[in-house]
Amino acid sequence: MTENDRVETVVAQWQRERPDLQTEAMALFGRLGRLALLAEEAINSTFVRNGLQRGEFDVLAALRRSGAPYELNPSVLAEQLMLSRAGMTGRLDRLESAGLVQRIADAGDRRSIRVVLTDDGKTLIDRVVAEHVDNEEGLIESLTKHDRAELDRLVRKLSAAMGRRERPGGAS
């Protein structure tokens, strides 16, 4: 049984038991949730194969795409990656232990530090990001160029609408 068949089965069961329910959104989010899990597993396999966790890849990628000299303040990194400072510290500790980043004193402010991508870190991220992009391309190879553009448009539209909804707890 395929995943879509499972979603169809669940929806059919709800329609039988509760015909008053509108199950279209349930089916859509069931498929999207399963797709997200499958995509995460497939994407993370590239990182694991290269000895990285997803979060470590994100740090290396942020440093690499910042441009030469491939260094950022830890607070800027945390903000870019939407992490707490404690979460960033853990990632930096692991990456520094592996020789992929280095913490150095900020030349402009000795109270601050900069995180610098090492040569080994740059070599690794350049290889892994190429594998990552190839992997993601392979994941969507069944979609035509038109399908990809339409899916992107629809996901953007849904994301924007969901982002505008009031958050639980009163925050908007």
C-alpha positions as CSV (number, residue, x, y, z in Angstrom):
1,M,0.0,0.0,0.0
2,T,1.4,3.4,-0.9
3,E,1.4,6.4,1.4
4,N,-1.3,8.0,-0.6
5,D,-3.4,4.9,-0.3
6,R,-3.0,5.1,3.5
7,V,-4.2,8.7,3.4
8,E,-7.1,7.7,1.3
9,T,-7.9,4.9,3.7
10,V,-7.9,7.2,6.7
11,V,-10.0,9.8,4.9
12,A,-12.5,7.2,3.7
13,Q,-12.8,5.9,7.3
14,W,-13.5,9.4,8.6
15,Q,-16.0,10.0,5.8
16,R,-17.8,6.8,6.7
17,E,-17.8,7.5,10.4
18,R,-18.3,11.3,10.3
19,P,-19.7,12.3,6.9
20,D,-20.3,15.8,8.3
21,L,-16.5,16.4,8.4
22,Q,-14.7,18.2,5.5
23,T,-11.6,16.0,5.1
24,E,-9.9,17.7,2.2
25,A,-7.5,19.6,4.4
26,M,-6.9,16.5,6.5
27,A,-5.9,14.6,3.3
28,L,-3.7,17.4,2.1
29,F,-1.8,17.9,5.4
30,G,-1.5,14.1,5.8
31,R,0.3,14.0,2.4
32,L,2.4,17.1,3.1
33,G,3.4,15.7,6.5
34,R,4.5,12.4,5.0
35,L,6.3,14.2,2.2
36,A,8.2,16.3,4.8
37,L,9.3,13.2,6.7
38,L,10.4,11.4,3.5
39,A,12.2,14.5,2.3
40,E,14.0,15.1,5.6
41,E,15.2,11.5,5.7
42,A,16.5,11.7,2.1
43,I,18.1,15.1,2.6
44,N,19.7,14.2,5.9
45,S,21.3,11.1,4.4
46,T,23.7,13.3,2.5
47,F,24.8,15.0,5.7
48,V,25.2,11.8,7.6
49,R,27.2,10.2,4.8
50,N,29.6,13.1,5.2
51,G,29.8,13.0,9.0
52,L,27.6,16.0,9.6
53,Q,24.3,16.7,11.3
54,R,21.8,18.9,9.6
55,G,22.5,21.8,12.0
56,E,26.2,21.5,11.5
57,F,25.7,21.7,7.7
58,D,23.6,24.8,8.2
59,V,26.4,26.5,10.1
60,L,29.0,25.6,7.5
61,A,26.7,26.7,4.7
62,A,25.9,30.0,6.3
63,L,29.6,30.8,6.7
64,R,30.4,29.7,3.2
65,R,27.7,31.7,1.5
66,S,28.6,34.8,3.6
67,G,31.6,35.2,1.2
68,A,35.3,35.6,1.9
69,P,36.7,35.7,4.5
70,Y,33.9,33.2,5.5
71,E,33.4,34.5,9.1
72,L,30.5,35.7,11.1
73,N,29.7,36.7,14.6
74,P,28.0,33.8,16.6
75,S,25.0,36.0,17.3
76,V,24.5,36.7,13.5
77,L,24.9,33.0,12.8
78,A,22.3,32.2,15.5
79,E,19.9,34.8,14.1
80,Q,20.3,33.6,10.5
81,L,19.7,30.0,11.5
82,M,16.9,30.9,14.0
83,L,18.7,29.3,16.9
84,S,19.2,30.2,20.5
85,R,22.7,31.1,21.5
86,A,23.0,27.9,23.6
87,G,22.0,25.9,20.5
88,M,24.6,27.7,18.4
89,T,27.3,27.1,21.0
90,G,26.8,23.4,20.9
91,R,27.0,23.3,17.1
92,L,30.1,25.5,17.2
93,D,31.8,23.3,19.8
94,R,31.3,20.2,17.6
95,L,32.5,21.9,14.4
96,E,35.5,23.4,16.1
97,S,36.5,20.0,17.6
98,A,36.3,18.6,14.1
99,G,38.6,21.4,12.8
100,L,35.9,22.8,10.5
101,V,35.5,26.2,12.1
102,Q,37.7,28.3,14.4
103,R,36.7,30.9,16.9
104,I,38.9,33.9,16.9
105,A,39.0,37.3,18.6
106,D,37.2,40.0,16.7
107,A,39.9,42.5,15.6
108,G,37.4,45.4,15.9
109,D,36.1,44.4,19.4
110,R,38.3,42.2,21.6
111,R,35.2,41.3,23.7
112,S,33.6,39.6,20.7
113,I,34.6,36.6,18.7
114,R,34.2,35.6,15.1
115,V,33.5,32.2,13.7
116,V,35.8,31.4,10.8
117,L,35.4,28.6,8.3
118,T,38.7,26.7,8.2
119,D,40.2,25.4,4.9
120,D,39.0,21.9,5.8
121,G,35.6,23.3,6.6
122,K,35.4,25.1,3.2
123,T,36.5,22.0,1.4
124,L,33.9,19.9,3.1
125,I,31.0,22.3,2.7
126,D,31.8,22.8,-1.0
127,R,31.6,19.1,-1.6
128,V,28.6,18.5,0.6
129,V,26.5,21.4,-0.8
130,A,27.1,20.1,-4.3
131,E,25.9,16.6,-3.2
132,H,23.0,18.2,-1.4
133,V,21.8,20.1,-4.4
134,D,22.2,17.0,-6.6
135,N,20.2,15.0,-4.1
136,E,17.4,17.5,-3.9
137,E,17.2,17.7,-7.7
138,G,16.9,13.9,-7.8
139,L,14.0,14.1,-5.3
140,I,12.0,16.3,-7.6
141,E,13.0,14.7,-10.9
142,S,9.5,13.3,-11.4
143,L,8.1,16.8,-11.7
144,T,8.2,18.8,-14.9
145,K,9.5,22.3,-14.9
146,H,5.9,23.5,-15.0
147,D,5.0,21.2,-12.1
148,R,7.9,22.6,-10.1
149,A,7.0,26.2,-10.7
150,E,3.3,25.5,-9.8
151,L,4.2,23.6,-6.7
152,D,6.5,26.4,-5.6
153,R,3.8,29.0,-6.2
154,L,1.2,27.0,-4.2
155,V,3.6,26.3,-1.3
156,R,4.5,30.0,-1.2
157,K,0.9,31.0,-1.2
158,L,0.0,28.5,1.6
159,S,3.0,29.5,3.6
160,A,2.2,33.2,3.4
161,A,-1.5,32.5,4.4
162,M,-0.5,30.3,7.3
163,G,2.1,32.9,8.4
164,R,-0.6,35.5,8.6
165,R,-2.9,33.4,10.8
166,E,-3.0,34.3,14.5
167,R,-0.6,32.1,16.5
168,P,-1.9,30.0,19.5
169,G,-1.6,31.9,22.8
170,G,-2.6,35.2,21.3
171,A,0.6,36.2,19.5
172,S,0.2,37.0,15.8
